[in-house]
Amino acid sequence: MPELICDGRTLRVAEGTSVAAALALGGDGCTRTSVSGQRRAPLCGMGICQECRVSIDGRRRLACQTLCRDGMRVETQA
């Protein structure tokens, strides 16, 4: 099972889980928020809306298009 660090929290997910799904499973402690503080989540699930943009290992990526791997570092507010 891959283990990743999301905003300082350790998440363990099933093999083949997308980062977007891992964020949803991680609950409120691991989520993107808008400027007004409202929770943001993927809308399209195919990379078009870009609502799931996060920093993965220091690079901007789309969470819905990226599979989790062991040791990955995800920052939702970067």
N, C-alpha and C positions, 0 to 999 in steps of 0.2 A: 504494500500500500504506500503510495507516495505521501510524503510529509512535506508541507510547505509552510512558510512563515508569511502571514498576512497581517500587515500593520502591527507586527510584534507578537502576534498570536500564532501558535502552532496549530495547523489543521492537518488532519490525516484523512485522506479521501480514497475512494476506490480507483483502481487503475482505469484509465480512459475518461476520467472526469475532466470536464472543461474548467478553466479557472472561473468562469462566470457561475457555474454550478457550485463550485467550492465556496465562492463568496456568498451565495444564497444559503448554503448549508452552514456557513460560519456565523450567520445571524447579524445582529446590529453592530457587533464589534469589528466587522470586516466588510464595510460597504462604502460605496461612493456617495457623496452628498452634493447637492447643488449649493450655490452661493447662499441661498436662504436656509440651508440646513435640511432640506427634504431629501429623502433617500432616492438614489438613482439606480436604475437597473437596466439590463439589456431589454430592448423592445423587439428587435427583429431577429436576433439569434444568428445572423449571417454576416455581421460586420458592416452593414450599411449605415445603421443609425449612429454608431460610434458612442452610444451611451455607456458602453462597458469598458472604455479606455482606462487602463491602469498602467502602472510602472511595474514591469516584470524584470527582475535582475538589472535594474537601472535603465531599461529601454521601454519606451511607450509601446504598448501592445493592446490588442483587442481581446478581452477576457473570453468572449464567446468563441473565438477562433483559436485559442491556445489550450493545449492539454496540460494538465498538471504533471510535474515531474518532481522527483525527490530533490529536496534542497532549494527549490525555487523560492525567491523572495518577491512578494507582491506588496505594492504600496498603492492604496486606493486614492489617496489625496495628493500624490506627487504631481 
